Amino acid sequence: MVLLRQEFPRAYFLICANLSGRSISVEVDGQFVFLDCRPLEVLLPNSIERADVRVVSSRRTILDVIDARLTIDQAVRNGSIYAGGRQSYIDNCHNALLFFVRGAVRSPSFPALLQEFRRFSANQVGGYTR
């Protein structure tokens, strides 16, 4: 998020506007990231007592969506992505995700981050690093 704020601030602030006042728990292959969303910033606390939205997925699913082997809707329907919370909050998260992707594809640092994500994912076996 820090890179997006630096390299494509418009997308970052659109994310903030969509998620302001919400807390989000994201779990990917058992690793957690917590978002505390404010009007002009997204904080990354170590934990959140009770998230407004909870998202659970895997690195494989994320790459399948990025590589267009699977849509987000398909992943939700087949259980590869779980999203829990009020429907309006989930809708806001979906909109924020679209802003994130639009910003990421325009940010110079993101191709290297995606490459690293792919490399890390390729080294994972059963949730454990080789």
Helices and strands as residue ranges (DSSP letters): H 2-7, H 9-19, E 23-28, E 31-37, E 42-43, E 53-57, H 59-66, H 72-77, E 82-85, H 87-104, H 110-122, E 124-125, E 128-129
